[in-house]
């Protein structure tokens, strides 16, 4: 049996995860709209043997301009459409997985199925779809609506959406295209499956006009922390991108989600739970701390308040150096609760809270030597809290390159991380289950049963 090893992804949105990332002296100030910036980031991830490069996305500017004047002080404003970008990055990489967000709220299943199947072909089997629901009213107003759909509606639609996409990915069997010029037969008719889905949210005939993909189906990534999100992950996801601050919280989440998988006939090892981790390495602990403080000192108070407003509502009317109040307008409830727990645990002021989340945005932050960071990762990995980590660089590209050059060798020295890719596809490298073709399997079982029945007569 192969030794269990840590899986690694990198979240490469914009110029990094820290609120002041774009103000780092070495960051390309306009890199969020420059292809060479993302080429350098993705190639660094591949040089570090990462499983995947992960591109978070929203269908609108998801940073509140409250208090007024915050938005013009942040780089969280413009970004590439992710599938277009990842298709370009597929041409300059060979092994690293390419994962992008696509919302189930403002897309149609056919569009998503077609785009990700195409990316899987273009990349040679390295595509992954991060399934999200869109929660902000800002996004809703870009799609002829005043506000986002309600919580239950969003998740009911998401569950059906995923099932339709999976069905469309099974439109064609693996070996259906014979393309025999002599006979004139291009594909075997029995290997084409028309979905004909009829449900409360979608009526989709199919079939998909993209062939079965190199992976069978792109990898499905999910990030829900709510009960419905956890259930969707247990039923459908190959990877979960989680958020946890403490070992106990991470263990509870890990145990809960994996414990739900049996009811769907799934092996818990076929779902990789990868919490977000901001790692800031230095040759010494002081050097690492100095690197982080250089960014902390560049956090504009308006930007800090706006980062809290994304989840807790506008707190600009309160004393920055006073206690964090009960939120006037919670948004994204699970993340809002993480922020409140941080504030209550440390008895933080509003200023202290926004500085505490300026880096990881509620994810775990580890600052120290490569050994310190490897220790932190190893503890969660061996204590059933994580199968790997989604690295959140404080700034890009240097924050990722520091991890690749300093932390990855330490993990390899301990035997915790690969020294070469195991395969060509994202599924192979993650060690998740191959994508079975459910309808093809059902057809084969029916044919076998019919053959046995005829033999018995």
C-alpha positions as CSV (number, residue, x, y, z in Angstrom):
1,X,0.0,0.0,0.0
2,X,1.3,3.4,-1.0
3,X,2.4,5.7,1.8
4,X,-0.1,8.5,2.6
5,X,1.4,11.9,1.7
6,X,0.3,15.5,2.0
7,X,-1.5,17.0,-0.9
8,X,-0.8,20.7,-1.8
9,X,-2.7,23.3,-3.8
10,X,-2.2,27.0,-4.2
11,X,-4.9,29.6,-4.2
12,X,-3.6,32.1,-6.8
13,X,-6.2,34.7,-7.0
14,X,-4.9,38.1,-7.9
15,X,-1.7,39.3,-6.2
16,X,-2.1,37.2,-3.1
17,X,-4.3,36.7,0.0
18,X,-3.0,39.5,2.2
19,X,-5.1,42.7,2.1
20,X,-2.0,44.7,1.3
21,X,-0.5,42.2,-1.2
22,X,-0.5,44.6,-4.1
23,X,1.5,47.1,-2.1
24,X,4.4,44.7,-1.5
25,X,7.5,46.2,-3.1
26,X,8.1,43.2,-5.3
27,X,4.5,42.5,-6.3
28,X,3.6,43.5,-9.9
29,X,0.9,46.1,-9.1
30,X,-1.2,45.3,-12.1
31,X,-0.4,41.6,-12.2
32,X,-4.1,40.6,-11.7
33,X,-4.6,41.4,-15.4
34,X,-1.2,40.2,-16.7
35,X,-0.8,36.7,-18.2
36,X,3.0,36.5,-17.5
37,X,2.2,37.0,-13.7
38,X,0.0,33.9,-13.7
39,X,2.4,31.9,-15.8
40,X,5.1,32.5,-13.2
41,X,2.8,31.6,-10.4
42,X,1.5,28.4,-12.0
43,X,5.0,27.3,-13.1
44,X,6.2,27.8,-9.5
45,X,3.5,25.5,-8.3
46,X,4.5,22.9,-10.8
47,X,8.2,23.2,-9.9
48,X,7.1,22.6,-6.3
49,X,5.1,19.5,-7.4
50,X,1.8,20.9,-6.2
51,X,-1.3,18.9,-7.0
52,X,-3.2,21.9,-8.2
53,X,-3.4,25.7,-8.9
54,X,-6.7,26.9,-7.7
55,X,-8.4,30.0,-9.1
56,X,-11.2,31.4,-6.9
57,X,-13.7,33.6,-8.7
58,X,-16.9,35.6,-8.3
59,X,-19.2,37.0,-11.0
60,X,-18.7,40.6,-9.9
61,X,-16.6,42.7,-7.7
62,X,-16.9,41.0,-4.3
63,X,-15.4,43.6,-2.1
64,X,-17.7,46.1,-0.4
65,X,-17.0,49.8,-0.9
66,X,-18.1,50.4,2.7
67,X,-16.9,52.5,4.2
68,X,-16.8,54.7,1.1
69,X,-13.4,54.9,-0.4
70,X,-12.3,51.3,0.5
71,X,-12.6,49.8,-3.0
72,X,-10.2,52.2,-4.7
73,X,-7.5,51.2,-2.1
74,X,-7.5,47.5,-2.9
75,X,-6.5,45.4,-5.9
76,X,-9.6,43.1,-5.4
77,X,-11.4,44.7,-8.3
78,X,-10.5,43.2,-11.7
79,X,-9.5,39.7,-12.7
80,X,-9.5,37.3,-15.6
81,X,-12.4,35.1,-16.4
82,X,-10.9,31.8,-14.9
83,X,-11.6,29.3,-17.7
84,X,-10.0,31.5,-20.3
85,X,-7.0,32.0,-18.1
86,X,-6.6,28.3,-17.2
87,X,-6.8,27.3,-20.8
88,X,-3.8,29.6,-21.5
89,X,-1.9,28.2,-18.5
90,X,-2.5,24.7,-19.7
91,X,-0.2,25.5,-22.6
92,X,2.8,26.4,-20.3
93,X,2.4,23.6,-17.8
94,X,2.4,19.8,-18.0
95,X,1.4,18.2,-14.6
96,X,-0.1,20.7,-12.1
97,X,-3.9,20.6,-11.9
98,X,-5.9,23.6,-13.0
99,X,-9.0,24.3,-10.9
100,X,-11.4,27.1,-11.3
101,X,-14.6,28.3,-9.6
102,X,-17.9,28.4,-11.5
103,X,-21.1,29.3,-9.7
104,X,-24.2,27.2,-9.8
105,X,-26.4,30.2,-9.2
106,X,-25.8,32.2,-12.4
107,X,-24.7,29.6,-14.9
108,X,-26.5,26.8,-16.7
109,X,-25.3,23.2,-16.3
110,X,-24.6,22.7,-20.0
111,X,-22.3,25.7,-20.1
112,X,-20.3,24.5,-17.1
113,X,-20.1,20.9,-18.3
114,X,-18.9,22.0,-21.7
115,X,-16.3,24.4,-20.5
116,X,-14.7,22.1,-17.9
117,X,-14.8,19.1,-20.3
118,X,-13.0,21.3,-22.9
119,X,-10.4,22.4,-20.3
120,X,-9.8,18.7,-19.3
121,X,-9.1,17.9,-23.0
122,X,-6.9,20.9,-23.5
123,X,-4.8,20.2,-20.4
124,X,-4.5,16.5,-20.9
125,X,-6.7,15.6,-17.9
126,X,-5.8,18.3,-15.3
127,X,-9.1,20.2,-14.9
128,X,-11.1,20.7,-11.7
129,X,-14.4,22.5,-11.0
130,X,-14.8,24.4,-7.7
131,X,-18.5,24.3,-7.1
132,X,-19.9,27.3,-5.3
133,X,-23.2,29.2,-4.9
134,X,-23.2,32.9,-5.3
135,X,-24.1,34.7,-2.1
136,X,-23.7,38.4,-2.7
137,X,-26.3,40.9,-3.8
138,X,-23.5,42.6,-5.8
139,X,-23.3,39.5,-8.1
140,X,-27.1,39.2,-8.2
141,X,-27.4,42.7,-9.7
142,X,-25.3,41.6,-12.6
143,X,-27.9,39.0,-13.5
144,X,-31.1,40.9,-13.6
145,X,-31.9,40.4,-9.9
146,X,-32.0,42.7,-6.8
147,X,-30.6,40.2,-4.3
148,X,-29.1,36.7,-4.1
149,X,-31.5,33.8,-3.9
150,X,-32.2,32.4,-0.4
151,X,-29.9,29.9,1.2
152,X,-32.0,26.8,0.7
153,X,-32.9,27.7,-2.9
154,X,-29.2,28.1,-3.7
155,X,-28.2,24.8,-2.3
156,X,-31.1,22.9,-3.7
157,X,-30.3,24.3,-7.1
158,X,-26.6,23.5,-6.6
159,X,-27.2,19.8,-5.8
160,X,-29.3,19.3,-8.9
161,X,-26.9,21.4,-11.0
162,X,-23.9,19.1,-10.1
163,X,-26.0,16.0,-10.9
164,X,-26.9,17.4,-14.3
165,X,-23.3,18.3,-15.1
166,X,-22.1,14.8,-14.1
167,X,-24.8,13.3,-16.3
168,X,-23.7,15.5,-19.2
169,X,-20.1,14.4,-18.7
170,X,-21.4,10.8,-19.2
171,X,-22.9,11.6,-22.6
172,X,-20.3,9.6,-24.4
173,X,-18.6,6.3,-23.4
174,X,-14.8,6.2,-23.4
175,X,-14.2,4.1,-26.5
176,X,-17.3,5.2,-28.5
177,X,-15.5,7.1,-31.3
178,X,-14.2,4.5,-33.8
179,X,-13.8,7.1,-36.6
180,X,-13.6,4.4,-39.3
181,X,-13.2,6.2,-42.6
182,X,-13.6,3.0,-44.6
183,X,-17.0,2.0,-43.2
184,X,-18.1,5.6,-42.7
185,X,-18.9,4.9,-39.0
186,X,-17.7,7.8,-36.7
187,X,-19.0,6.5,-33.4
188,X,-20.9,3.5,-32.0
189,X,-24.5,4.5,-31.5
190,X,-24.9,2.4,-28.4
191,X,-22.2,4.4,-26.7
192,X,-24.1,7.7,-26.8
193,X,-26.3,8.5,-23.8
194,X,-29.0,11.2,-23.9
195,X,-29.4,12.6,-20.4
196,X,-33.0,13.9,-20.7
197,X,-33.0,15.3,-17.2
198,X,-36.3,16.6,-15.8
199,X,-36.0,18.2,-12.4
200,X,-37.4,21.1,-10.3
201,X,-34.7,23.5,-11.4
202,X,-33.5,22.2,-14.8
203,X,-34.8,20.4,-17.8
204,X,-31.7,19.4,-19.9
205,X,-32.0,17.1,-22.8
206,X,-28.3,16.6,-23.8
207,X,-26.1,15.0,-25.0
208,X,-23.0,17.2,-24.4
209,X,-21.1,18.0,-27.6
210,X,-17.7,17.3,-26.0
211,X,-16.3,13.8,-25.9
212,X,-15.6,11.9,-22.6
213,X,-12.6,13.6,-21.0
214,X,-9.1,12.2,-20.2
215,X,-10.0,11.9,-16.5
216,X,-13.5,10.6,-17.3
217,X,-14.8,13.7,-15.5
218,X,-13.0,16.8,-14.1
219,X,-12.2,16.7,-10.4
220,X,-15.0,18.3,-8.3
221,X,-13.9,20.7,-5.5
222,X,-16.2,22.1,-2.9
223,X,-15.8,24.6,-0.1
224,X,-19.1,24.6,1.8
225,X,-18.9,24.8,5.6
226,X,-22.7,24.8,6.2
227,X,-24.6,21.6,6.8
228,X,-25.9,21.5,3.3
229,X,-22.4,22.3,1.9
230,X,-21.0,19.4,3.9
231,X,-23.6,17.1,2.6
232,X,-23.0,18.1,-1.0
233,X,-19.2,17.6,-0.5
234,X,-19.8,14.1,1.0
235,X,-22.0,13.2,-2.0
236,X,-20.1,14.6,-4.9
237,X,-16.7,16.2,-4.1
238,X,-13.2,14.9,-4.7
239,X,-11.6,17.7,-2.8
240,X,-12.8,20.0,-0.1
241,X,-11.3,23.4,0.5
242,X,-12.0,24.1,4.2
243,X,-11.4,26.8,6.7
244,X,-10.3,26.1,10.3
245,X,-8.2,28.0,12.9
246,X,-7.7,25.3,15.5
247,X,-6.8,21.6,15.4
248,X,-10.0,20.7,17.2
249,X,-12.2,22.6,14.7
250,X,-10.3,21.0,11.8
251,X,-10.7,17.5,13.3
252,X,-14.4,18.0,13.9
253,X,-15.0,19.1,10.3
254,X,-12.8,16.3,8.9
255,X,-14.7,13.7,10.9
256,X,-18.1,15.1,10.1
257,X,-17.7,15.3,6.3
258,X,-15.9,12.0,5.9
259,X,-18.5,10.4,8.2
260,X,-21.3,11.3,5.8
261,X,-19.7,9.5,2.8
262,X,-20.8,6.0,3.6
263,X,-24.5,6.8,2.9
264,X,-23.4,7.6,-0.7
265,X,-21.3,4.4,-1.0
266,X,-18.1,6.4,-1.1
267,X,-14.7,5.5,0.4
268,X,-13.6,8.3,2.8
269,X,-10.1,8.3,1.3
270,X,-11.5,9.3,-2.1
271,X,-12.2,12.8,-0.7
272,X,-9.2,15.0,0.1
273,X,-9.9,17.6,2.8
274,X,-7.4,20.5,2.3
275,X,-7.8,23.4,4.7
276,X,-6.5,26.8,3.7
277,X,-3.1,27.7,5.2
278,X,-1.2,30.9,4.9
279,X,2.5,30.0,5.4
280,X,5.1,32.7,5.8
281,X,8.5,31.1,5.9
282,X,11.9,32.7,6.8
283,X,15.4,31.5,7.5
284,X,14.7,32.5,11.1
285,X,11.5,33.1,13.0
286,X,12.4,36.8,13.2
287,X,12.9,37.1,9.5
288,X,9.5,35.4,8.8
289,X,7.8,37.7,11.3
290,X,9.4,40.8,9.7
291,X,8.2,39.7,6.3
292,X,4.7,39.5,7.6
293,X,4.8,42.7,9.5
294,X,6.0,44.5,6.3
295,X,2.5,43.7,4.9
296,X,0.6,44.3,8.1
297,X,1.9,47.9,8.2
298,X,0.5,48.5,4.7
299,X,-3.1,47.7,5.6
300,X,-5.2,50.7,5.1
301,X,-7.9,51.0,7.8
302,X,-10.6,51.5,5.2
303,X,-9.6,48.3,3.5
304,X,-9.5,46.5,6.8
305,X,-13.0,47.6,7.7
306,X,-14.3,46.7,4.2
307,X,-12.8,43.2,4.6
308,X,-14.9,42.8,7.8
309,X,-17.9,44.3,6.0
310,X,-17.9,41.4,3.6
311,X,-19.1,39.2,6.5
312,X,-20.1,41.3,9.5
313,X,-21.6,44.4,7.8
314,X,-20.3,48.0,8.0
315,X,-18.6,48.6,11.4
316,X,-17.2,52.1,10.4
317,X,-19.6,53.7,12.9
318,X,-17.8,52.0,15.8
319,X,-14.6,52.8,17.6
320,X,-11.7,51.0,15.8
321,X,-10.0,50.4,19.1
322,X,-13.2,49.3,20.8
323,X,-14.6,45.8,21.1
324,X,-16.1,44.0,18.1
325,X,-19.9,44.5,18.4
326,X,-22.6,42.0,17.5
327,X,-22.7,42.3,13.7
328,X,-25.4,44.6,12.4
329,X,-25.7,42.7,9.1
330,X,-24.1,39.2,8.9
331,X,-23.2,37.9,5.5
332,X,-21.8,34.4,4.6
333,X,-22.8,33.1,8.1
334,X,-20.2,30.4,8.5
335,X,-17.3,32.7,7.8
336,X,-18.9,35.5,9.9
337,X,-18.9,33.0,12.8
338,X,-15.2,32.2,12.3
339,X,-14.4,35.9,12.6
340,X,-16.5,36.4,15.7
341,X,-14.9,33.4,17.3
342,X,-11.5,34.9,16.6
343,X,-12.5,38.2,18.1
344,X,-14.1,36.6,21.2
345,X,-11.3,34.2,21.8
346,X,-8.7,37.0,21.8
347,X,-10.8,39.8,23.2
348,X,-9.9,41.8,20.1
349,X,-10.8,45.3,19.0
350,X,-12.1,46.0,15.6
351,X,-8.6,47.1,14.4
352,X,-7.0,44.0,15.9
353,X,-9.6,41.8,14.2
354,X,-9.1,43.1,10.8
355,X,-5.3,42.9,11.2
356,X,-5.7,39.3,12.4
357,X,-7.6,38.3,9.3
358,X,-5.7,40.5,6.9
359,X,-3.6,37.5,5.8
360,X,-5.6,34.3,5.9
361,X,-9.1,35.8,5.8
362,X,-10.1,33.5,8.5
363,X,-7.9,30.6,7.5
364,X,-4.9,29.4,9.6
365,X,-1.8,31.5,9.6
366,X,1.7,30.0,10.4
367,X,4.8,32.3,10.5
368,X,8.2,30.8,11.1
369,X,11.0,28.7,9.8
370,X,10.5,25.9,7.2
371,X,10.6,23.4,10.1
372,X,8.0,25.4,12.1
373,X,5.6,25.3,9.1
374,X,6.3,21.7,8.4
375,X,5.6,20.9,12.0
376,X,2.2,22.6,11.9
377,X,1.3,20.8,8.7
378,X,2.5,17.4,9.9
379,X,0.5,17.7,13.1
380,X,-2.8,18.3,11.3
381,X,-2.0,15.7,8.7
382,X,-1.3,12.9,11.3
383,X,-4.1,14.0,13.7
384,X,-6.9,13.4,11.2
385,X,-7.5,17.1,10.5
386,X,-6.3,17.4,6.9
387,X,-5.3,15.4,3.9
388,X,-3.3,18.3,2.6
389,X,-3.4,22.1,2.4
390,X,-4.4,24.8,0.1
391,X,-1.6,27.3,0.4
392,X,-2.6,31.0,0.5
393,X,0.4,33.1,-0.4
394,X,0.4,36.4,1.4
395,X,1.6,38.0,-1.9
396,X,2.4,36.6,-5.4
397,X,4.5,35.4,-6.9
398,X,7.2,35.6,-4.1
399,X,5.0,34.2,-1.3
400,X,4.5,31.0,-3.2
401,X,8.1,30.7,-4.3
402,X,9.2,31.0,-0.7
403,X,7.0,27.9,0.2
404,X,8.3,26.0,-2.9
405,X,12.0,26.8,-2.1
406,X,11.9,26.5,1.7
407,X,9.0,24.4,2.9
408,X,8.6,21.8,0.2
409,X,12.2,20.5,0.7
410,X,11.5,20.2,4.4
411,X,8.3,18.2,3.8
412,X,10.2,16.0,1.3
413,X,13.0,15.4,3.8
414,X,10.4,14.1,6.3
415,X,8.9,11.8,3.7
416,X,5.6,13.7,3.8
417,X,5.5,15.0,0.2
418,X,6.3,13.6,-3.2
419,X,9.6,14.0,-5.0
420,X,8.0,13.4,-8.4
421,X,4.5,13.5,-9.8
422,X,2.8,10.1,-9.7
423,X,0.8,10.5,-12.9
424,X,-0.3,12.8,-15.7
425,X,-3.8,13.6,-14.6
426,X,-5.1,15.6,-11.5
427,X,-7.0,12.5,-10.3
428,X,-3.9,10.3,-10.5
429,X,-1.8,12.8,-8.5
430,X,-4.5,13.5,-5.9
431,X,-5.1,9.8,-5.4
432,X,-8.9,10.1,-5.8
433,X,-11.1,7.6,-7.3
434,X,-11.3,7.2,-11.1
435,X,-14.5,8.7,-12.6
436,X,-16.8,5.8,-13.4
437,X,-19.3,6.0,-16.3
438,X,-22.5,5.1,-14.4
439,X,-24.7,4.8,-17.5
440,X,-22.2,2.7,-19.4
441,X,-21.9,0.4,-16.3
442,X,-25.6,0.1,-16.2
443,X,-25.8,-0.7,-19.9
444,X,-23.2,-3.4,-19.5
445,X,-24.9,-4.9,-16.5
446,X,-28.2,-5.0,-18.4
447,X,-26.5,-6.7,-21.4
448,X,-24.9,-9.2,-19.1
449,X,-28.2,-10.0,-17.4
450,X,-29.9,-10.4,-20.8
451,X,-27.1,-12.8,-21.9
452,X,-27.4,-14.9,-18.8
453,X,-31.2,-15.0,-19.2
454,X,-30.9,-16.2,-22.8
455,X,-28.3,-18.9,-21.8
456,X,-30.7,-20.1,-19.1
457,X,-33.5,-20.7,-21.5
